[in-house]
């Protein structure tokens, strides 16, 4: 069965980039489709308020209030939704310096985030500081390639997540960046970094084969791509077989439309990232044909300054 058809919907022409131009008519009528919207942010860096109106390039953009308005608007469309964050929640404005991440976690809870992963700046108040803020987060933290057994975070994060929407199962795992050389050792303490390629292969296999997921997401803070051999989202895509979508962070990459990379089987893997500071909201729309595993998707990013283009 072909799970990799891509479609174009005119409903989002002004706001979304597209993966292909196969019309909706190629699939059954909408009442025979299951529609899931994946919304995502990354590298928000404690940007609670919009950028000031000071003539700078980013003036008036971002802000939690505007993001919530946009998210609520999309949720009112009626389809199922997931809201994800790819790390670096902390650091960048005085809010973090004053409150240590409490406000960020409370606001993400208010916005209804379903899951987040850890970025390197989430260790800026130390691993103990991050652990102290988890009581304000009504959503799990997923990271699959950090061994946290000998740290305060032992048992306080998860290594994968599965959501069931009727007959459709969505699986997710999380990948964090190597901390050595990027974060002082005294901040991450005994956190052990595991090879993200091997970890990705392990968890996609578990999610796909053992847990029978129809669609597998990698929530990554590795970075989109590099000029050297540093492991990135592109490298993860090239070295996996069952990962369908990589939601990325770290490199602050502004994507008007997703990048499509071939996996080890020659099948496409979609990679998307939403810049930084909450200026953009990523959106991926999935359409599953009921009673089968045929799937189509569109995706891109939305401006938080001007939500619908």
PASEBA-1860 file (N, C-alpha, C; in nm, 3 decimals):
! residues 309
1> XXXXXXXX> 0.084/-0.120/0.000/0.000/0.000/0.000/0.087/0.124/0.000 ~ 0.052/0.223/-0.079/0.132/0.344/-0.091/0.095/0.443/0.019 ~ 0.184/0.461/0.117/0.159/0.553/0.229/0.222/0.688/0.202 ~ 0.271/0.712/0.079/0.350/0.831/0.054/0.300/0.914/-0.064 ~ 0.169/0.937/-0.069/0.115/1.030/-0.168/0.110/1.168/-0.106 ~ 0.144/1.271/-0.184/0.141/1.408/-0.134/0.036/1.489/-0.209 ~ -0.028/1.581/-0.136/-0.137/1.656/-0.194/-0.120/1.804/-0.177 ~ -0.195/1.881/-0.253/-0.199/2.026/-0.240/-0.342/2.068/-0.215
9> XXXXXXXX> -0.363/2.146/-0.109/-0.496/2.195/-0.075/-0.499/2.346/-0.093 ~ -0.593/2.398/-0.171/-0.599/2.542/-0.195/-0.638/2.621/-0.071 ~ -0.685/2.555/0.033/-0.729/2.625/0.154/-0.616/2.702/0.220 ~ -0.491/2.659/0.201/-0.379/2.722/0.270/-0.279/2.784/0.172 ~ -0.324/2.817/0.051/-0.234/2.863/-0.052/-0.150/2.982/-0.008 ~ -0.207/3.075/0.067/-0.135/3.196/0.105/-0.038/3.173/0.219 ~ -0.052/3.062/0.288/0.024/3.046/0.412/0.121/2.929/0.414 ~ 0.099/2.825/0.332/0.177/2.703/0.345/0.261/2.676/0.222
17> XXXXXXXX> 0.377/2.610/0.243/0.453/2.555/0.133/0.408/2.412/0.113 ~ 0.431/2.358/-0.007/0.374/2.227/-0.037/0.481/2.128/-0.078 ~ 0.452/2.002/-0.054/0.543/1.895/-0.089/0.519/1.844/-0.230 ~ 0.401/1.861/-0.283/0.370/1.817/-0.418/0.236/1.876/-0.458 ~ 0.187/1.842/-0.576/0.066/1.905/-0.627/-0.043/1.805/-0.661 ~ -0.038/1.685/-0.604/-0.145/1.588/-0.625/-0.274/1.639/-0.563 ~ -0.383/1.653/-0.639/-0.505/1.714/-0.585/-0.576/1.623/-0.486 ~ -0.658/1.686/-0.400/-0.737/1.609/-0.303/-0.827/1.508/-0.372
25> XXXXXXXX> -0.865/1.533/-0.497/-0.954/1.441/-0.567/-0.889/1.305/-0.588 ~ -0.756/1.296/-0.570/-0.689/1.167/-0.583/-0.717/1.076/-0.466 ~ -0.769/1.131/-0.358/-0.808/1.053/-0.241/-0.960/1.052/-0.230 ~ -1.013/0.967/-0.141/-1.159/0.963/-0.123/-1.213/1.095/-0.070 ~ -1.345/1.103/-0.062/-1.409/1.223/-0.008/-1.362/1.247/0.134 ~ -1.368/1.375/0.179/-1.316/1.412/0.310/-1.378/1.333/0.424 ~ -1.506/1.294/0.411/-1.568/1.219/0.519/-1.516/1.076/0.527 ~ -1.433/1.035/0.431/-1.370/0.904/0.436/-1.223/0.913/0.474
33> XXXXXXXX> -1.180/1.034/0.517/-1.041/1.056/0.555/-1.031/1.089/0.703 ~ -0.922/1.045/0.765/-0.887/1.094/0.898/-0.783/1.202/0.880 ~ -0.809/1.319/0.937/-0.723/1.437/0.920/-0.657/1.470/1.053 ~ -0.524/1.471/1.055/-0.446/1.508/1.173/-0.356/1.625/1.137 ~ -0.359/1.731/1.218/-0.270/1.845/1.200/-0.163/1.844/1.309 ~ -0.038/1.847/1.266/0.074/1.855/1.358/0.127/1.997/1.357 ~ 0.119/2.065/1.471/0.172/2.200/1.487/0.301/2.193/1.567 ~ 0.397/2.280/1.535/0.524/2.267/1.606/0.602/2.399/1.612
41> XXXXXXXX> 0.680/2.410/1.720/0.772/2.521/1.741/0.909/2.465/1.778 ~ 1.008/2.552/1.775/1.143/2.515/1.819/1.220/2.642/1.851 ~ 1.314/2.631/1.943/1.405/2.742/1.974/1.329/2.870/2.006 ~ 1.225/2.859/2.085/1.148/2.979/2.122/1.230/3.070/2.214 ~ 1.321/3.014/2.290/1.419/3.091/2.368/1.354/3.198/2.456 ~ 1.254/3.157/2.533/1.193/3.244/2.634/1.132/3.371/2.575 ~ 1.100/3.370/2.446/1.040/3.487/2.382/0.890/3.486/2.412 ~ 0.853/3.553/2.519/0.714/3.559/2.563/0.638/3.669/2.488
49> XXXXXXXX> 0.700/3.786/2.476/0.638/3.900/2.409/0.678/3.905/2.262 ~ 0.600/3.971/2.179/0.646/3.996/2.042/0.771/4.083/2.042 ~ 0.846/4.077/1.934/0.959/4.168/1.920/0.907/4.312/1.918 ~ 0.978/4.404/1.981/0.930/4.542/1.990/0.922/4.610/1.854 ~ 0.836/4.711/1.845/0.818/4.787/1.721/0.926/4.896/1.714 ~ 1.047/4.850/1.682/1.162/4.941/1.685/1.231/4.955/1.550 ~ 1.165/4.910/1.445/1.224/4.919/1.312/1.315/4.804/1.277 ~ 1.334/4.710/1.368/1.420/4.596/1.340/1.351/4.496/1.248
57> XXXXXXXX> 1.428/4.404/1.196/1.375/4.307/1.099/1.258/4.227/1.154 ~ 1.261/4.195/1.284/1.159/4.108/1.342/1.051/4.184/1.419 ~ 1.043/4.314/1.402/0.950/4.392/1.484/0.807/4.340/1.471 ~ 0.742/4.331/1.587/0.602/4.289/1.591/0.577/4.141/1.574 ~ 0.682/4.064/1.550/0.662/3.922/1.522/0.672/3.839/1.650 ~ 0.609/3.722/1.647/0.614/3.629/1.758/0.523/3.669/1.872 ~ 0.550/3.613/1.989/0.469/3.640/2.107/0.373/3.525/2.136 ~ 0.365/3.488/2.263/0.283/3.374/2.303/0.135/3.399/2.277
65> XXXXXXXX> 0.089/3.521/2.303/-0.054/3.551/2.286/-0.097/3.530/2.141 ~ -0.015/3.580/2.046/-0.049/3.563/1.905/-0.040/3.417/1.862 ~ 0.057/3.346/1.918/0.068/3.203/1.887/-0.055/3.128/1.936 ~ -0.101/3.160/2.055/-0.220/3.094/2.108/-0.343/3.123/2.021 ~ -0.356/3.247/1.976/-0.469/3.282/1.889/-0.467/3.196/1.763 ~ -0.349/3.180/1.704/-0.336/3.101/1.582/-0.363/2.954/1.608 ~ -0.307/2.900/1.717/-0.329/2.759/1.751/-0.476/2.732/1.777 ~ -0.540/2.820/1.853/-0.684/2.802/1.882/-0.766/2.808/1.754
73> XXXXXXXX> -0.728/2.896/1.664/-0.799/2.908/1.537/-0.790/2.777/1.457 ~ -0.671/2.718/1.454/-0.652/2.593/1.381/-0.729/2.480/1.448 ~ -0.726/2.475/1.580/-0.800/2.369/1.651/-0.950/2.378/1.626 ~ -1.001/2.498/1.607/-1.145/2.514/1.579/-1.185/2.462/1.442 ~ -1.088/2.432/1.357/-1.121/2.374/1.227/-1.184/2.235/1.242 ~ -1.158/2.169/1.355/-1.229/2.046/1.386/-1.150/1.917/1.376 ~ -1.035/1.918/1.310/-0.956/1.796/1.299/-0.877/1.770/1.427 ~ -0.825/1.649/1.443/-0.737/1.619/1.554/-0.606/1.696/1.537
81> XXXXXXXX> -0.545/1.735/1.650/-0.419/1.811/1.643/-0.320/1.758/1.746 ~ -0.192/1.775/1.716/-0.083/1.756/1.810/0.003/1.881/1.806 ~ 0.050/1.926/1.922/0.135/2.045/1.933/0.267/2.003/1.996 ~ 0.377/2.022/1.921/0.508/1.973/1.960/0.609/2.088/1.970 ~ 0.711/2.069/2.055/0.822/2.164/2.059/0.954/2.088/2.055 ~ 1.048/2.137/1.971/1.174/2.068/1.945/1.291/2.125/2.025 ~ 1.265/2.184/2.140/1.373/2.218/2.232/1.423/2.361/2.225 ~ 1.512/2.393/2.321/1.556/2.530/2.350/1.435/2.616/2.386
89> XXXXXXXX> 1.364/2.567/2.484/1.252/2.641/2.543/1.305/2.762/2.619 ~ 1.420/2.744/2.685/1.476/2.843/2.776/1.581/2.933/2.709 ~ 1.611/3.043/2.779/1.724/3.132/2.754/1.703/3.227/2.636 ~ 1.717/3.356/2.664/1.710/3.454/2.556/1.646/3.585/2.594 ~ 1.567/3.587/2.702/1.505/3.712/2.747/1.513/3.717/2.900 ~ 1.489/3.834/2.959/1.493/3.846/3.106/1.392/3.757/3.178 ~ 1.288/3.711/3.109/1.192/3.622/3.175/1.262/3.497/3.229 ~ 1.355/3.443/3.150/1.427/3.325/3.196/1.521/3.362/3.311
97> XXXXXXXX> 1.589/3.476/3.300/1.681/3.517/3.406/1.608/3.537/3.539 ~ 1.486/3.586/3.533/1.410/3.615/3.654/1.341/3.493/3.712 ~ 1.285/3.408/3.625/1.197/3.302/3.672/1.251/3.161/3.644 ~ 1.363/3.149/3.577/1.429/3.021/3.561/1.357/2.918/3.477 ~ 1.259/2.960/3.397/1.186/2.868/3.311/1.044/2.840/3.356 ~ 1.007/2.887/3.474/0.871/2.862/3.525/0.765/2.918/3.431 ~ 0.784/3.042/3.387/0.683/3.105/3.302/0.671/3.033/3.169 ~ 0.782/2.992/3.111/0.778/2.923/2.984/0.696/2.793/2.994
105> XXXXXXXX> 0.721/2.716/3.099/0.649/2.590/3.117/0.501/2.612/3.143 ~ 0.469/2.712/3.223/0.328/2.742/3.250/0.255/2.784/3.123 ~ 0.320/2.865/3.040/0.254/2.912/2.918/0.240/2.799/2.816 ~ 0.341/2.712/2.806/0.327/2.598/2.716/0.213/2.506/2.761 ~ 0.197/2.491/2.891/0.083/2.414/2.942/-0.048/2.482/2.905 ~ -0.053/2.614/2.918/-0.174/2.689/2.882/-0.207/2.676/2.734 ~ -0.104/2.670/2.650/-0.124/2.654/2.506/-0.161/2.511/2.467 ~ -0.145/2.417/2.559/-0.184/2.280/2.532/-0.082/2.199/2.455
113> XXXXXXXX> 0.046/2.222/2.481/0.148/2.140/2.415/0.129/1.994/2.455 ~ 0.149/1.906/2.359/0.136/1.763/2.383/0.267/1.698/2.423 ~ 0.380/1.754/2.378/0.510/1.695/2.408/0.619/1.793/2.366 ~ 0.737/1.780/2.427/0.854/1.861/2.390/0.979/1.778/2.412 ~ 1.087/1.816/2.345/1.216/1.756/2.372/1.309/1.861/2.429 ~ 1.432/1.821/2.465/1.527/1.910/2.530/1.628/1.962/2.429 ~ 1.660/2.092/2.439/1.769/2.150/2.364/1.885/2.180/2.457 ~ 1.998/2.218/2.400/2.115/2.246/2.482/2.093/2.361/2.579
121> XXXXXXXX> 2.015/2.463/2.539/1.992/2.577/2.627/1.894/2.545/2.740 ~ 1.829/2.431/2.732/1.743/2.390/2.843/1.823/2.341/2.963 ~ 1.956/2.333/2.945/2.046/2.302/3.056/2.110/2.430/3.114 ~ 2.071/2.548/3.068/2.140/2.670/3.108/2.126/2.704/3.256 ~ 2.020/2.655/3.320/2.009/2.668/3.466/2.051/2.539/3.535 ~ 2.121/2.455/3.462/2.162/2.326/3.513/2.052/2.223/3.500 ~ 2.090/2.098/3.501/1.991/1.991/3.492/1.897/1.995/3.611 ~ 1.947/2.040/3.727/1.861/2.055/3.844/1.757/2.165/3.822
129> XXXXXXXX> 1.800/2.273/3.758/1.708/2.382/3.729/1.597/2.339/3.635 ~ 1.633/2.261/3.533/1.532/2.210/3.440/1.434/2.119/3.513 ~ 1.488/2.030/3.596/1.403/1.937/3.672/1.306/2.013/3.762 ~ 1.352/2.122/3.819/1.266/2.200/3.910/1.146/2.261/3.838 ~ 1.157/2.284/3.709/1.048/2.347/3.634/0.947/2.247/3.579 ~ 0.977/2.118/3.586/0.887/2.019/3.528/0.752/2.014/3.598 ~ 0.747/2.057/3.722/0.617/2.057/3.794/0.518/2.154/3.731 ~ 0.566/2.246/3.650/0.477/2.342/3.583/0.438/2.295/3.442
137> XXXXXXXX> 0.493/2.183/3.399/0.469/2.134/3.262/0.368/2.021/3.264 ~ 0.252/2.044/3.206/0.148/1.941/3.197/0.161/1.869/3.063 ~ 0.283/1.834/3.030/0.313/1.761/2.907/0.446/1.689/2.930 ~ 0.471/1.578/2.862/0.595/1.504/2.884/0.713/1.561/2.806 ~ 0.833/1.532/2.857/0.958/1.563/2.788/1.012/1.432/2.733 ~ 1.034/1.426/2.603/1.082/1.303/2.540/1.225/1.324/2.492 ~ 1.312/1.234/2.530/1.449/1.233/2.476/1.498/1.090/2.482 ~ 1.533/1.035/2.367/1.564/0.893/2.355/1.713/0.864/2.359
145> XXXXXXXX> 1.798/0.963/2.331/1.942/0.937/2.322/2.022/1.004/2.432 ~ 1.956/1.042/2.543/2.027/1.080/2.665/2.001/0.973/2.771 ~ 2.109/0.918/2.824/2.096/0.828/2.938/2.099/0.914/3.063 ~ 1.986/0.923/3.131/1.970/1.011/3.247/1.964/0.933/3.377 ~ 2.008/0.807/3.373/1.993/0.719/3.489/2.058/0.775/3.615 ~ 2.173/0.837/3.601/2.247/0.886/3.719/2.227/1.035/3.742 ~ 2.113/1.088/3.698/2.086/1.230/3.715/1.951/1.250/3.784 ~ 1.924/1.374/3.818/1.797/1.409/3.883/1.678/1.388/3.791
153> XXXXXXXX> 1.704/1.378/3.660/1.595/1.357/3.564/1.560/1.209/3.544 ~ 1.628/1.121/3.614/1.597/0.979/3.601/1.449/0.954/3.631 ~ 1.380/0.896/3.534/1.239/0.866/3.551/1.145/0.982/3.528 ~ 1.199/1.099/3.496/1.115/1.218/3.477/1.097/1.256/3.331 ~ 1.160/1.181/3.241/1.139/1.200/3.098/1.095/1.066/3.039 ~ 1.054/1.067/2.914/1.015/0.944/2.845/1.102/0.928/2.721 ~ 1.110/0.807/2.667/1.192/0.785/2.547/1.110/0.767/2.420 ~ 0.978/0.753/2.434/0.891/0.748/2.316/0.748/0.775/2.360
161> XXXXXXXX> 0.664/0.800/2.261/0.523/0.828/2.289/0.439/0.777/2.173 ~ 0.323/0.721/2.204/0.229/0.675/2.101/0.092/0.736/2.129 ~ 0.031/0.794/2.026/-0.106/0.843/2.034/-0.193/0.757/1.944 ~ -0.311/0.723/1.990/-0.407/0.648/1.909/-0.525/0.738/1.875 ~ -0.556/0.749/1.747/-0.672/0.823/1.699/-0.760/0.724/1.623 ~ -0.846/0.655/1.697/-0.924/0.550/1.634/-0.830/0.439/1.590 ~ -0.832/0.407/1.461/-0.747/0.301/1.407/-0.607/0.349/1.372 ~ -0.581/0.479/1.382/-0.452/0.536/1.342/-0.364/0.555/1.465
169> XXXXXXXX> -0.240/0.506/1.455/-0.144/0.521/1.564/-0.025/0.603/1.518 ~ 0.006/0.707/1.596/0.119/0.796/1.568/0.225/0.774/1.674 ~ 0.346/0.741/1.633/0.455/0.719/1.726/0.560/0.828/1.716 ~ 0.627/0.855/1.828/0.726/0.963/1.831/0.842/0.926/1.923 ~ 0.963/0.962/1.880/1.081/0.953/1.965/1.156/1.087/1.957 ~ 1.250/1.110/2.050/1.317/1.240/2.056/1.467/1.226/2.057 ~ 1.536/1.318/1.988/1.682/1.316/1.980/1.740/1.449/2.024 ~ 1.834/1.445/2.118/1.902/1.564/2.165/2.043/1.574/2.110
177> XXXXXXXX> 2.095/1.695/2.107/2.228/1.720/2.051/2.336/1.681/2.152 ~ 2.457/1.653/2.101/2.568/1.621/2.190/2.602/1.742/2.276 ~ 2.610/1.722/2.407/2.628/1.833/2.500/2.774/1.866/2.526 ~ 2.861/1.768/2.515/3.003/1.792/2.540/3.058/1.894/2.441 ~ 3.124/1.997/2.493/3.178/2.102/2.409/3.079/2.211/2.377 ~ 2.954/2.188/2.410/2.848/2.286/2.383/2.791/2.341/2.513 ~ 2.784/2.255/2.613/2.729/2.290/2.745/2.833/2.253/2.850 ~ 2.861/2.340/2.947/2.956/2.303/3.053/2.913/2.176/3.125
185> XXXXXXXX> 3.011/2.092/3.153/2.984/1.962/3.216/2.907/1.976/3.347 ~ 2.936/2.082/3.424/2.870/2.097/3.554/2.721/2.124/3.540 ~ 2.675/2.161/3.421/2.533/2.186/3.400/2.456/2.060/3.364 ~ 2.517/1.972/3.285/2.444/1.849/3.249/2.488/1.728/3.330 ~ 2.594/1.743/3.408/2.639/1.643/3.505/2.660/1.506/3.440 ~ 2.588/1.403/3.487/2.613/1.266/3.442/2.528/1.224/3.323 ~ 2.467/1.320/3.254/2.391/1.288/3.133/2.484/1.225/3.029 ~ 2.447/1.110/2.978/2.527/1.041/2.877/2.459/1.052/2.741
193> XXXXXXXX> 2.536/1.096/2.643/2.488/1.111/2.506/2.507/0.980/2.431 ~ 2.400/0.933/2.367/2.403/0.810/2.289/2.394/0.842/2.141 ~ 2.455/0.761/2.059/2.459/0.781/1.914/2.317/0.799/1.859 ~ 2.285/0.918/1.806/2.146/0.942/1.764/2.102/0.857/1.644 ~ 2.195/0.819/1.557/2.157/0.736/1.443/2.113/0.598/1.491 ~ 2.194/0.538/1.578/2.159/0.406/1.630/2.030/0.411/1.712 ~ 2.015/0.518/1.790/1.894/0.532/1.872/1.771/0.550/1.784 ~ 1.784/0.631/1.678/1.672/0.650/1.586/1.630/0.519/1.522
201> XXXXXXXX> 1.729/0.440/1.480/1.698/0.310/1.418/1.628/0.217/1.517 ~ 1.673/0.221/1.642/1.612/0.136/1.745/1.467/0.174/1.769 ~ 1.441/0.303/1.786/1.305/0.344/1.825/1.209/0.344/1.708 ~ 1.254/0.376/1.587/1.162/0.368/1.473/1.120/0.223/1.450 ~ 1.215/0.131/1.470/1.183/-0.011/1.453/1.081/-0.056/1.558 ~ 1.102/-0.013/1.683/1.009/-0.049/1.789/0.871/0.009/1.762 ~ 0.865/0.137/1.725/0.737/0.202/1.702/0.664/0.142/1.583 ~ 0.739/0.113/1.478/0.677/0.063/1.355/0.639/-0.085/1.364
209> XXXXXXXX> 0.733/-0.167/1.410/0.714/-0.311/1.404/0.649/-0.367/1.529 ~ 0.692/-0.321/1.647/0.638/-0.378/1.771/0.509/-0.310/1.814 ~ 0.502/-0.178/1.798/0.385/-0.103/1.843/0.289/-0.070/1.729 ~ 0.324/-0.111/1.606/0.234/-0.104/1.490/0.186/0.039/1.462 ~ 0.278/0.134/1.468/0.241/0.273/1.437/0.230/0.293/1.286 ~ 0.132/0.372/1.247/0.112/0.404/1.106/0.205/0.515/1.059 ~ 0.251/0.598/1.152/0.330/0.716/1.115/0.427/0.742/1.230 ~ 0.555/0.763/1.197/0.659/0.778/1.298/0.725/0.916/1.285
217> XXXXXXXX> 0.730/0.987/1.398/0.786/1.122/1.404/0.913/1.120/1.488 ~ 1.015/1.188/1.441/1.134/1.217/1.521/1.129/1.363/1.561 ~ 1.130/1.391/1.691/1.134/1.528/1.744/1.279/1.555/1.780 ~ 1.345/1.641/1.703/1.491/1.649/1.705/1.543/1.788/1.742 ~ 1.650/1.790/1.821/1.726/1.914/1.842/1.869/1.897/1.792 ~ 1.886/1.822/1.686/2.019/1.799/1.629/2.063/1.909/1.534 ~ 1.970/1.977/1.471/2.002/2.074/1.367/1.968/2.019/1.230 ~ 1.931/2.109/1.140/1.882/2.069/1.007/1.990/2.000/0.923
225> XXXXXXXX> 2.101/2.070/0.896/2.212/2.010/0.822/2.339/2.091/0.846 ~ 2.454/2.029/0.823/2.583/2.095/0.842/2.672/2.067/0.721 ~ 2.780/2.147/0.709/2.874/2.127/0.599/2.973/2.015/0.628 ~ 2.979/1.970/0.754/3.066/1.859/0.789/2.981/1.736/0.821 ~ 3.039/1.638/0.887/2.970/1.512/0.913/2.892/1.511/1.044 ~ 2.878/1.627/1.109/2.799/1.633/1.232/2.659/1.578/1.207 ~ 2.612/1.494/1.298/2.480/1.432/1.279/2.372/1.539/1.279 ~ 2.287/1.535/1.181/2.181/1.634/1.161/2.052/1.562/1.126
233> XXXXXXXX> 1.946/1.640/1.109/1.818/1.582/1.068/1.830/1.514/0.933 ~ 1.905/1.574/0.842/1.923/1.514/0.709/1.992/1.379/0.720 ~ 2.093/1.370/0.804/2.165/1.243/0.822/2.074/1.139/0.887 ~ 1.993/1.180/0.984/1.897/1.087/1.044/1.803/1.034/0.937 ~ 1.752/1.122/0.853/1.661/1.079/0.746/1.728/0.979/0.653 ~ 1.852/1.005/0.616/1.923/0.919/0.522/1.955/0.781/0.580 ~ 1.958/0.771/0.712/2.002/0.647/0.777/1.891/0.573/0.851 ~ 1.767/0.608/0.822/1.654/0.538/0.883/1.566/0.478/0.774
241> XXXXXXXX> 1.470/0.396/0.818/1.382/0.327/0.724/1.234/0.353/0.747 ~ 1.196/0.386/0.872/1.054/0.394/0.906/1.013/0.529/0.963 ~ 1.105/0.623/0.971/1.072/0.757/1.020/1.009/0.836/0.906 ~ 0.890/0.887/0.929/0.817/0.960/0.826/0.841/1.110/0.828 ~ 0.855/1.165/0.949/0.863/1.310/0.966/0.966/1.343/1.072 ~ 1.051/1.443/1.045/1.146/1.494/1.143/1.111/1.640/1.169 ~ 1.072/1.670/1.293/1.049/1.807/1.337/1.176/1.852/1.407 ~ 1.242/1.954/1.353/1.375/1.988/1.399/1.387/2.120/1.474
249> XXXXXXXX> 1.509/2.141/1.523/1.544/2.263/1.594/1.694/2.283/1.594 ~ 1.741/2.374/1.674/1.882/2.406/1.700/1.945/2.500/1.598 ~ 1.926/2.478/1.469/1.992/2.561/1.368/1.911/2.685/1.332 ~ 1.796/2.705/1.394/1.713/2.824/1.370/1.683/2.841/1.221 ~ 1.650/2.732/1.156/1.627/2.732/1.012/1.484/2.774/0.981 ~ 1.470/2.882/0.903/1.338/2.929/0.860/1.302/2.856/0.731 ~ 1.201/2.771/0.738/1.159/2.694/0.622/1.023/2.743/0.574 ~ 1.018/2.785/0.449/0.889/2.819/0.390/0.813/2.693/0.354
257> XXXXXXXX> 0.885/2.588/0.323/0.825/2.459/0.295/0.920/2.351/0.344 ~ 0.869/2.232/0.372/0.955/2.126/0.423/1.058/2.080/0.321 ~ 1.165/2.023/0.372/1.265/1.956/0.289/1.231/1.808/0.286 ~ 1.244/1.746/0.171/1.217/1.603/0.157/1.347/1.532/0.124 ~ 1.383/1.436/0.209/1.507/1.360/0.195/1.473/1.212/0.176 ~ 1.555/1.139/0.102/1.531/0.995/0.082/1.592/0.915/0.198 ~ 1.518/0.814/0.242/1.569/0.727/0.348/1.645/0.609/0.288 ~ 1.681/0.511/0.372/1.760/0.397/0.325/1.686/0.312/0.223
265> XXXXXXXX> 1.553/0.322/0.220/1.473/0.246/0.124/1.439/0.328/0.000 ~ 1.493/0.450/-0.006/1.461/0.537/-0.119/1.328/0.607/-0.106 ~ 1.266/0.599/0.012/1.137/0.663/0.035/1.156/0.800/0.099 ~ 1.063/0.891/0.078/1.081/1.028/0.128/1.057/1.042/0.277 ~ 1.141/1.123/0.341/1.125/1.165/0.480/1.108/1.316/0.479 ~ 1.006/1.366/0.544/0.978/1.508/0.548/1.050/1.570/0.668 ~ 1.122/1.681/0.646/1.191/1.754/0.752/1.136/1.896/0.755 ~ 1.094/1.942/0.873/1.042/2.077/0.886/1.099/2.142/1.011
273> XXXXXXXX> 1.117/2.275/1.005/1.167/2.351/1.119/1.108/2.492/1.108 ~ 1.086/2.555/1.223/1.012/2.682/1.227/1.097/2.798/1.282 ~ 1.220/2.810/1.232/1.302/2.926/1.265/1.341/2.933/1.411 ~ 1.305/3.045/1.475/1.334/3.061/1.618/1.244/3.169/1.675 ~ 1.244/3.180/1.807/1.178/3.288/1.882/1.026/3.291/1.865 ~ 0.968/3.183/1.814/0.824/3.180/1.798/0.771/3.268/1.686 ~ 0.859/3.306/1.593/0.818/3.389/1.480/0.727/3.311/1.385 ~ 0.753/3.180/1.374/0.675/3.094/1.288/0.611/2.982/1.370
281> XXXXXXXX> 0.504/2.928/1.317/0.443/2.807/1.369/0.443/2.706/1.255 ~ 0.509/2.591/1.278/0.509/2.487/1.176/0.376/2.415/1.172 ~ 0.340/2.370/1.052/0.214/2.296/1.036/0.232/2.187/0.931 ~ 0.197/2.065/0.970/0.193/1.951/0.879/0.053/1.890/0.888 ~ -0.014/1.877/0.776/-0.147/1.816/0.772/-0.138/1.677/0.711 ~ -0.186/1.578/0.784/-0.186/1.439/0.739/-0.329/1.396/0.711 ~ -0.347/1.322/0.603/-0.478/1.268/0.566/-0.463/1.117/0.546 ~ -0.527/1.039/0.631/-0.523/0.894/0.621/-0.657/0.845/0.566
289> XXXXXXXX> -0.650/0.758/0.467/-0.772/0.697/0.415/-0.823/0.594/0.515 ~ -0.947/0.609/0.558/-1.004/0.518/0.657/-1.011/0.376/0.600 ~ -0.974/0.280/0.685/-0.977/0.141/0.644/-0.853/0.095/0.571 ~ -0.756/0.186/0.550/-0.630/0.148/0.486/-0.520/0.234/0.545 ~ -0.399/0.214/0.498/-0.287/0.295/0.545/-0.236/0.390/0.438 ~ -0.320/0.418/0.339/-0.282/0.519/0.242/-0.285/0.656/0.309 ~ -0.184/0.736/0.281/-0.169/0.862/0.352/-0.120/0.970/0.257 ~ -0.167/1.093/0.280/-0.120/1.209/0.205/-0.089/1.320/0.303
297> XXXXXXXX> -0.002/1.416/0.265/0.033/1.521/0.358/0.075/1.648/0.286 ~ 0.051/1.760/0.352/0.101/1.889/0.308/0.169/1.953/0.428 ~ 0.251/2.054/0.405/0.317/2.115/0.519/0.386/2.244/0.487 ~ 0.422/2.318/0.591/0.493/2.443/0.577/0.499/2.515/0.710 ~ 0.506/2.647/0.707/0.509/2.727/0.828/0.416/2.845/0.813 ~ 0.362/2.891/0.925/0.271/3.004/0.932/0.335/3.117/1.010 ~ 0.315/3.238/0.965/0.366/3.355/1.037/0.281/3.384/1.159 ~ 0.343/3.401/1.274/0.270/3.434/1.396/0.234/3.582/1.397
305> XXXXX> 0.303/3.662/1.318/0.268/3.804/1.308/0.138/3.821/1.232 ~ 0.123/3.746/1.123/0.007/3.759/1.035/-0.044/3.619/1.007 ~ -0.120/3.559/1.099/-0.144/3.415/1.101/-0.186/3.351/0.972 ~ -0.275/3.407/0.897/-0.320/3.339/0.778/-0.270/3.405/0.650 ~ -0.148/3.463/0.656/-0.083/3.514/0.536/-0.131/3.654/0.502
END
